[in-house]
Amino acid sequence: SNVMASSTMGGITPELQELMRQIDIMINHQKKEWEAEIRALDMRLRSTEEELLTSRSIIERRDLEIGLLHKQLEEVQICPQDVVSKYEQQLQKVSEEVRPLIQKVFKSLFQITF
């Protein structure tokens, strides 16, 4: 009975103690693996969030560029009418400047008055 009591340390046999120690080691090892996996996932998540933010800022920049291009396109579509009216004004001005010269030339050549 005394021999049994000394070998069982409070009712736990050395085999059971060894088994508990090995289970503890396995649990700690598994815990470290999971913690490492969680850290890796966290890093991937942060990386993905950064990529999303970068993508979002690129998309916002592209949206601004597209908006500016639309505005320029509208201006270009309006522009031909402006160009035509400016061209007509210039043509009118030039023709008003040229008409007296033509009249002068005709008058001097053919003595014709307009």
Protein Blocks (a to p, Z undefined) as FASTA:
>chain_A
ZZmmmmnggoiafklmmmmmmmmmmmmmmmmmmmmmmmmmmmmmmmmmmmmmmmmmmmmm
mmmmmmmmmmmmmmmmmmmmmmmmmmmmmmmmmmmmmmmmmmmmmmmmnopaZZ
